[in-house]
Amino acid sequence: MAALTAAPAFAQEAPGTTAAAGSASEQTAGPPTTAGGLEDIIVTARKRVENLQDVSTSVSALSANELSQRFDSDVRDFANAAPNVLIDDTQQGPGGVASAAIRGIGVADVEKAIDPTVGIVLDDIYFGTSSGGLIKAIDIDRVEVLRGPQGTLFGRNAIAGVINLTRSRPTQELTGKVRATYANYDSLDLEGVVSFGLTDWAAVKFSGARKKTDGYIYNTLQNQDGQRSDFTALGVQLLLTPTPGLELSFSFDDQNTDQDPPQLSNVSGPTSLLGAPPIARSNLFCAVLNQCSPAFGVPQQGDRYQSISNGPLNKNAFFDTNLFIAKVKYDLTADLELQYIYGRYETDEAITQDFDATPLTLFHTDRPARYHQDTHELRLTKGGGGPLSFVAGLYYWDSAYRIDLVSYIGFVVPDTVLALPQTVRQTNKSYAGFFDVDYRFTDWFKLTLGGRYTKDKKTQGVRDLGFDFYDDPVKDSWKKFTPKVALSFEPTDDVLAYGLWSRGYRTGGFTGRPATENAARTPYQPETVDNYEIGVKAELLDRRLRVNGAIFKLDYKDKQEEFSVPAPVGTGQETRILNAATATVKGVELDVTALLFDGFTLNGNVGYLDAKYKNFVADVDSDGIVTDNSGLKFRRAPKWNWTLSANYEREIGPGTAYLQGTWHYLGAHEMTFLNNPALRNPGQDLVDASISYKVGKTMLSGFVRNLLKEDGWSIGFDVQGLWSYAAPRTPRTYGIALTQTF
């Protein structure tokens, strides 16, 4: 299998030359190969175009050419492109709720009140919630994974890193691509994009997708498929260049998902939390209601890919989004560019979900919610070949959401289901100014200085049966300066060594799922991470071997921990977010790409993490007793993870054959805050492979994902004192695809 694994990570490729720093809009894609050596990797990780080997930070990337030969479904499939990256679906709501962690820093919760730790950015627009964060892999032209705090350029909630996605641009000539894919579970995907010129200064691009599946969970209680989904997407982008040096871009995307609610598994038992606090070990649903796991780590129904939920399965859940982006770029001089970027992102969603995952109605919810965000960014970029290059700008964020939650509770009063309503509204305004400057003292030494000043303001209003301050919301604000300093040493054109210190910051806020007025009104405070990193980037053996590595240490302060605790009123539980811990994460990362001979490339990456709490003293079970919890392990932080991949292509007959595959290993890791051993994931080997044959512009492919049928948990959650639920990762999938380009 190692000989069949997926191709190396290339972003926009240029034929063996190093690009000068400049604007992201100036880049062009080169040919996929260069005779005699590996391609330059051109990235926009720092909001200007530059060679990856010249960037003094840890970045991995996938190019349009590479992506065209992969069969990625959504952003989860990009996790194997970089070390120390985990991306899953929490299965806690419609539309795909991202749980992304980089270097052991991540969150896994559906609430929009909880800011992500990993910034997911599409065409320069940052998505401010985990809901909808699993962006579909449609018309993606480039993927960049930035590891470590990116607070200088990407802001307050990129404390773990950034996944930067870029789509293709409209072209003057008629170009396009259509792909049809059919896979098991009666999954049919149709995707298309076409671009053409309207005038010599205007071009337009249209894109569309239709995806349907019966899903991989079967509901044995209701005797039907339990996770069906229909997804449609339509998009248009207009690119105008009316005068030299002026570029205008406008895009609009409408996406709609209708689906069954995600099917969860009840994994509750009297010993399921052995070693955890006593309140967590006493699972009411098992001890009193006899809704129990039959064995340690086994769901109540026995099979992870079956469900016994009594929740509705009529595609009653939906997640609809609109995204509008406007960009104006003006070249002030040959190497100085001014750019304005506006983004408007809206979501409308509703779901009735069975969270208890049993045949009884014990804990169901209706969660209709609306969200919108408006972002404005003004950016000045200087490139060129001189000693000084920089990007500096101003940023404004304005967002709001409202959720009209109804919880259906059937475990409090015998033979009665209580309907408990709660309405929450939050607003968030953020202001920032930032800069990132490179100054090259000599051919050997380059100094990078960066900084961002951020001020955040949040409000929360809650209407509950026990209290009401919806019309008189609580308010709080926070501000932070996040600096960065890096020094690069380049003894030759092919070797770079650097030292980096950067600070990341995640803003404070209010819990969006309270049961008591005190929890609803009390804010939690920001958290910060200081990143110390030493790295080396080298191209050896006449550019046939590329080795990029880094050693890092992260110092965590005021670490935010989100978890469920018992509550004396309402639903019997609420989400708390505590600033209770300091922690340290130490690690190593290595990326290697080797062109062994023409047509055959090996790529590998490996990550090591040592994540530990230093001081975690807090009341974690809401009993009023403060305990030392420093022995708990980080969630989603495997000690070891690695990927071995390869790409072999050869001309056969009238066309070219491609063999690809990936072997991605995830070490054992915790899934829950309390380190529930029943929901702990063992080591997993995730193997993907594909074979394609291309004649002219037509390609026929066959593929398989998760070949070894790993069934680890993608989400695990303890509702303290009540029950624990989980959902498995996607099982083995296989299919065929026909791709036509023109």
N, C-alpha and C positions, 0 to 999 in steps of 0.2 A: 504493500500500500504506500510505503514511503516514496516509491518511484512514480506514484500516480497523483501526488498531492498538489494543491493549488499554487498558482503562479506568484512571483515575487511582487512586492509592493512598489508600484511606480505611480507617482502623480503625473501631472502634465510633463511630458518628456521632450527634451530638446536634444538634437543630435550631437551629443558630446561637447557641448559648450556650456559655460556658466553664465546664467542670466544676471544682469545687473539689477540691483534692487529697484523696484518701480511699483506701479499700481497693479492691483489684482486684475483690472480690466484689460491690461495690455498683454496678458499672456496668450500664447497660442500653443496648440498641441503639436508635437513633432511626431516622427515615425516611431513605431513601437520598438525598433531595435537599432543598434548602431554596430556596424561591423567591427569586430575585434574587442568589444568591451561593453560594460553596462551603461545604461542611459543615465544622464543627469536627471535628477528628480527635482522638478520645479514646483514649489509649494507657495501658498499664500498664508501660512500659519501666523505670520506677524502682520497681516493686512498689507503686505506688499510682496511683489514677486521676487523670489530668490531661490538659489540652489539649496536643497535640503542639507547638503554637506557644509554649508556656510552658516547654518542656523544654530545658535548656541542654546539649544534646548532639545528635549526628547520628542521626536515627531515620527510617526509612521504614516504611510499613505498608500492609496490605491488609485490608479488612473482610469480614464475612460476605456482604454484598450483592455486593461485588466478586468474592469467591471463587466465589459461586454461578454467575457468568457466565463463569468461566474453566474450563479443562479440564486442571488440574494433575494430574500423576500422583503426584509425591512432592516432597520438599523442594527438589530440584534446580530445579523450575520456578519457584521463588520468587526466583531469583537476579536476574531482570530487573526486580524491583521496587525495586532500590536500586543506586546506583553503587558501583564497586570491590568487587563481590561475584562470586566464582566458586564453583560447586558442581558436582561431578562424581561419578561412580561409579568407584572405582579398579578394579573388575572383579577384585579379588584374593580374593574369597571370596563366600559366599552371603549372601542377605538384603539386599544393598545396602550397600556400604562407602563412607561419605561422605568425599569430599575437598573440604573447604570452606576457602576463603581469603577474607579481608576485608582490604582495604588491603595486599595482597601478603603477608600473614602466614597460612600454612596448612601442613598436612601431608597426605601422600598415602600412607598405609601401613596395612595391615590389622592389624598387631600391636596387641593390647590394652595392651601395655606402653607404647605411645606415646600420650601424652595429646593430645587434640585442642587446637587453638588457637582454634577457634570453638565456643562453647557452644551446643548445640542443646537447647532446653528445651521440654517439653510439659507444660502444666498445672502449672507450677512445679517440675517434676522435670527435673533436668539429666542428660543421658545421657553417661556417662563414657568411651565408646569410639566409634571411627569405625564399627565393625561394627554394622549396624542403624541407623546414623545417617540413612539416607535414608528418613525417616518418610513413610509413605503419606499422601496428602492426603485423608483420610477424616474427615468431620465436623469439619473445621478451621473455626473461627469467626473467627479473627483471626490475622494474621501480622505480626510486628514484627521489623525488622532493625536492630539497634543496631551502629553502626560505631565502632571504636576500643576500647581496653581497657575492660572492664566488671568489673574485679577487685573494686570496692567492694561491689557487690550480688550478683554472680553467681560470684565466686570465682576460684580459682587458674588455671583453664584457659579463661578467656574473654579471653585476652590480645589477640585480634584483634577480638572482638565477640561478639554473641549473636544467634541466630535464635530468637525467642520465639514459640511456637505455643500457641494456646488453643482448646479445643473448646467446643461449645455446652453450656449447662447444662440440666438437666431443667426442664420447665415444668408448671404445674398443668393447663393446658388441653391437650387432645389436639392435638399437632402432630407433623409428620414430613416426611420427604423420601425419595423413592426415585429413583435415577438408573440407567439402563441405557445402556451405551456399547459400540458395536462399532466396531473400527478394523481397519486392514490388519494383516497378519501374524497373522490369525485371533485378534485380541485381543478378549476379552469382559470387561467390567467391570460388576459389579452392586454397588450400594451402597445402604444404607438406614439410616435412623435414625427412631425413634419415641419420643415422650415424652408422659407423661400423669401426672395426680395419683392418688395412692393414698388420701390423706386430705387435709384442708385444711392439713396441715403436712408432708406427705411427697409427693415426686414421684420418678419413675423414668424413666430413658432407656435404651433398647436400641439398639445399633448393630451392623451387620454388613456384610461385604464379601466378594465372591468375584471374583478376578481371574485370568485365564488368558491366555497368549499363546504362540505358537510361536517368538517372538523374531525378531530381524532378522539373525542370523548363520546362514549355511548351511554345514554341514560337507561339503565335497566329497569328502574322503577316505572318510567313512562314509556319504555319500549320504543325509543326513537333516538336518532342522532341528537346529541346534546350541545353542539357547539358550532352550529351553522353560521355562515357569515356571507354577506354580499357587500362588495365595496365598489364604488365608482368614483372616478376622478376625471375632471376636465380642467385644462389649463391653457392660457394664452400668454405670450410675451411679445411685446413690441419694442424694437430697438431702433432708435433714430440717431443719425449723425448729420444734422442739418448743415453744420459748418465744421471746418477743421478744428480739432481740439475740443469740440462740444459733443457729448454723448448723453442721450436720454433713454431710459429703460423703464418700462411699465409691465408688470405681470400680475395676473389674477388666477387663483386656483380655487376650485370648488371641489370638495371631497365629502363623500357621504358613505357611512357604514351602517348597515342594518344587520343585527346579529342576535343570536341567542346569548343570554348572559353566560359568562365563563362558568364552567363547572368545577367546583372545588371539592376537596376531600376532607372529611372529618378524621383527624388523627389524634383523638383524645383517649387517654387511658390513665388509670391511677398511678402508673409508673412512667408515664411518657416524659415527665420532666424531672426524673431522678437527678438530684444534685442541684436543682434550682430551688429558689425560695419556696417555703411550704405553701404559700397562697397560690403559687403557680402550679404546684403539683396536684392541688385539689380541683380537678376538672368537674364542674357541676354536671355537665351534660352526660358524662360517663357515670359518675358516682351515684347520681340521683335518678337520671332519666334513662340510664342503660343504653346510651348512644356511645358505644365504645369501639376503639380499635381492637381487632381480634388478636393482634400480636404487636410487639414492639416495632414501630416504624411502618406498620401496615395500615392502610386506610380502612375505614369501617366497612366499605363494600368489598375489600380484598384486593381488587385490581385497580392500579393507579389510573388506568385509562377507561374506567367505567365510573358511573355516577349513580347515586340513589337520591339525588336532590328532588324535592317536590316543587321547586320553583317553576315559573312559567317558561315554556320553550316554544314560543311563537314568534321569534325574532322581534321581541318587544323592546329590545335595546337599540339605541341609535347613537351615533357620534358624527356630527356634521361640522365641517370647518370651512372657513373662507380665509384666504391669505392674499393680501394686496401689497405689492412692493413697488416703490417708485425710487429711481436713482437718477441723479444728475451728476455728471463728471465734466469738469472743465480744466483743460491744461493751461495753467497760468504761464509757464515757461516750458522749455524742453524737458526739464526734470522735476517740475513742481506741479502738483495736481490738487485740485480742490474737489471734494465729492460730498454730496448730501444723499443720505439714505433714509427713506421712510418706510415703515412696515406697519400694517394693520392685520392682526390675527384674531379671529373670532371662533369660538366653539359653542355648540349647542348640543346637549346630551341628555339622555334619560335612560334609566335602567332599573328594573326590578330584579334584585339578585338575592339568591339563597346563600347566605354566608355560613349558616350552621352546617350545610352539606349533609343533612340527614333527611329521612322521610317525613320528619315533623317540621312544623313551622315554629322554630325556636328563635331565630334571629334573621329576619329578612329585612331588606331596605328598598325603598324607592328613592332614587337619587337624581332628580332632574336638576340640571345646573347650566348656567351660562357664564361665559368668560370672554373677556376681550383684553387686548393689549395694543398700545400704540407706542412705537419707538421712533426716535429721531436721532440721527447721528450726522455730525458735520466733521469731516476728516480732511486734514491737509497732509499730503505725502510728498516727500522729497526722495527721489532715487538718483539715478545718474552714476557716473564713475568716480566722483570725487571722494574725499575722505569722510564726508558727512552725509548720512542718510537718516531719515526719521519719518515717523507718523505721529500726528498729534490731533486731538479732536475734543469735541463736546458731545455729550450723550444725555438724552432725556427719555425716561420710561414712565408710562402711565397705564395701569392695569386695574381691573376690578372683576370680581366674580360674585355670584349669588347661588346658593344651593338651598332648595326647599326639601329637606330630608324628612322622610317618614320612616321610622323604624317599627317593625312589627315583631313584638316580643311575646313569646309563647311559653316562657319558663317561669314566670313570676306567679301568675294566677292559674290554678288548674283549669284545663279545658277552656282557656280564654286567651285570645290573642289581642294584646294591647297595641293600639296605633299611637305612637309617640312622635308628634311633629317637632321639627326644629328648623328655623331659617337662619342662615349665616350669610353675611355680606362682608367682604373685605375689599379695601382699596390699597393700592401701592403706587407711590410716586418715588422716582429715583433720579438724581441729578449727578452727573459725573463729568470730570475733565481728565484727560489722559495724554501721555506722551511716551514714546519709545524711540530712543536715539542711539544710533551707532556712530562711533568715531574711530576711524582707523589711524592710529599713530604712525605705524610703519606697515610694510607688507606682512610683518609677522604678528602684530598685536592690534586687537580691536577691542574697544570698551563699549559696552551697552549699558545705558541707564534708562530706566523706565519708572513710571509712577502713575497712579490713578487716585484721585480724590472722589469719594462717593458719599452722597447723603441720601438716606432712605427715610421715607415717611409712610407709615401704615396705619390703617384704621380697621376696627372690627365692630360690627353690630350683630347681636344675637337675639333672636326671639325664641324662647323656650317655654314649656309649661310652668317651670319653676321660677323664671326670671325673664326680664325683657329690657334690653337697652338697644334695640335695633335702630331706633330713631335718634339715639344719643350715643353714638359709638365711642369706644375708647380709642385713644391715639398714642402713638409713640414714634420716636425717630432715632436714627443712629447715623454716625458718620465715621469714615475710616479712610486713611491713606495707605495704599498698598504699593510699596516700592519694589524695584527689581534692579539687580546689579549683576553683570556678567563680564568676564574677561576671557577673550579668545586668544589662543596662540596657534599660529599656522606656520610651522617650520618649512613646509613644502605645499605645493598646490593640492596635494592629495591627502594631507593629514591636518586635522584640527583637534585641539584639546581646549576644553573650556571649564571654567568654574562659574557657578551660578548660585545666587541667593535671590529668592522671590517670596513674596507674601501673598497668600490668598485670604479672602474674606467672604463669609456668608452672613447675610443680614439676619437680624432678629425678627420677631413676629409674634403672632397670637395663634394658639391652637385652634384649628377649624372644626374640631369634633369634640366639644366640651360637653360634660353632663352637669357640672356645677358652675355657679357664677364666678367663683374664685378662679377656676381654671380658665374661664372665658375671658376674664378681665386682666389676668396676669400675663405680661409679655415674657418671652424668653429673649436672651441676649445674643449678639452675634458670636460667631466662632471664627478663629483665625488659624492659619497653618503657615509656618515658615519652612520653606523648601531649600535645603542645601544640597547641591548637586555637582558632581564632577563627571565630565563625559569626554569621550574620544570618538571621532569620526574619521574613518580612513578608507581610501580606495587603493588596492594593492594589485600586484600581478597584472600590470598593464590594464587596470580598470576592469578586471574580470572577477574581483573579489571586493565586496563592500562590507565593512565591519563598523557598526555603530553601537556604542555601549555607554552605560551611565551607572554610577553609584549615587544613591541619594539617601537623605534623612529628612523626615517630616516631623516637625514639632507642633503638636496640636494643643491649642488652648481654648478653654470654654467649649469643648466639643458638644454639639447638640445631639441628644439622643431622643428619638421618637419611639414610643412604645405604648401599649395599652395597659391601663391599670383599672382595678375595680373602683366603682363609684357607688355611693349609697342611694342614688336616685336615678330616675330615667331608665336608660337601657341597661344599667348595671355596670357599665364600663365607659371610659373616655380615653382619648389620646392625650398623653402628656409629652411635652418636649422640655427636657432639662438641660441646663448648662452645668454639667456635673463632673466633667472629666478633663484631665490632661492626658495626653497620649503621645507615643512615639512610633513612627513607622520607618523602618530601615529596609532598603531593598537594592536590588541589582537588576538591570535590564540589558539585554543584548539582542541586536538585530544583525543577521548575517545574510548576505545574498551572494551567490556564486554562480557565474556563468561557466559551467563545466566544459561545455562545447557548444557550438552553434546549434540552437534549437532546444537546448536542455539547460534549465536554470533551477537551482535549488535555493530555497529560502527558509530560514529558521529564525525564531525568536524565543527567548526564554526570560521569565520573570521570577524573581524571588522576593518574598515579603516576610518581614518580621514585625508584626503589628501588635502593640501592647498598650494597655492602659497603664498610666503611671499613678494616677490618683483619681479614683472614681468612688467617691463617698456620697451616697444619696439614698433617699427613700424611693425604691424602685417598685414597691408593691402597694403603695398608698395606705400603709398601716400606721403611719406616723413614726416609724422607727428608721433611723438612718443607719445604713450598713455600708461596709466596705465591699465594693463590687469590682475591685481592680483585677480580680482573677478572670473575669469574663473575657472572651475572645471577640475580636472584631467580626462583624458579619461580612460575608462576601469577600474574604481576604485569604485565599488559599496561599499556603507557603510557597508552593511551586506551581507554575503554569508554563507551558511551552507549546509551540507550533512548529511542525515540520511540513514543508510544502514544496511542491515541484511542478514544473510545467515543461512538457515535451511536445514539440511540434515538428511535423515532418511532411514534406510534399509527397503525396501518394496519388498517382493517376492525375486527373485534371484538377485536383484540389489539394487542400492541406488538412491533415488530421491533427487534433489536439488531444492530449491526455493530461488531465489535471486531477488534483486531489489535495486534501488537507488532513493532517492528523493533529488534532488540538487536544492537549491534555490539561485538565483542570484538577488541581489537587484538592484534597478534602477541605471542606470549609463549612462554617456555621451559616445558618439561614435565619435564625431568630435572635432577638436581643438577649434573651435569657439562655441562649445556647442549648435549646431543647434537643437532646440527643436523638429523639425520634425524627427530627427534621434536619438532622445534620447530613450533608452530602458527602459521600465517600469520593475518592478519586474517580474521574470519568475520562474516557477516551472517546472523543467525538471525531469520527472519520467521515469525510465527504469525498466524493470522487465524481468525475465526469469524463465523457468522451464526446468529441465533436468532429464533424467533417464539414469543411467549407469549400464550396465551389463558387467562384466569383463572389457575389454578394449574398449568397444563400448559405445558411448554416443549419445543419440538423444535429441535435445534441441529445444525449441521454445522461441523466445525473441521479445520484443518490446522496441523501444527507442523513447523518446519524446512522451510518451503516451498521454499527455494533449495537444499536437499539438501547443506548443509555437512557435510563428513566429517572435521573436525578430530579430533585425538586427545583422548580424555577422560582417558587415563592413558598415561604413558610412563615406563619404568623401565629403568635400566642395571644389569645384574648384571656388575660389572666383571670383565673378562677372559674372560667366558663368552659372554654374549649380551645382547641388548636386546629387550624386548617392549613391546607397546602394545595399545590397544583404541580403536575409534572412537566418537564420539558417536552418539546415536540418530539414524537417518536420517529422511527425510520420513515422517511418519505423518499419517493422516487418518481421519476417522470421523464417525459420527452419534451423537447422545445424546438420550434422552428423559428428561425430569425431571418428576416429579410431586410437588408439595408439598400439604400439608393441615394 
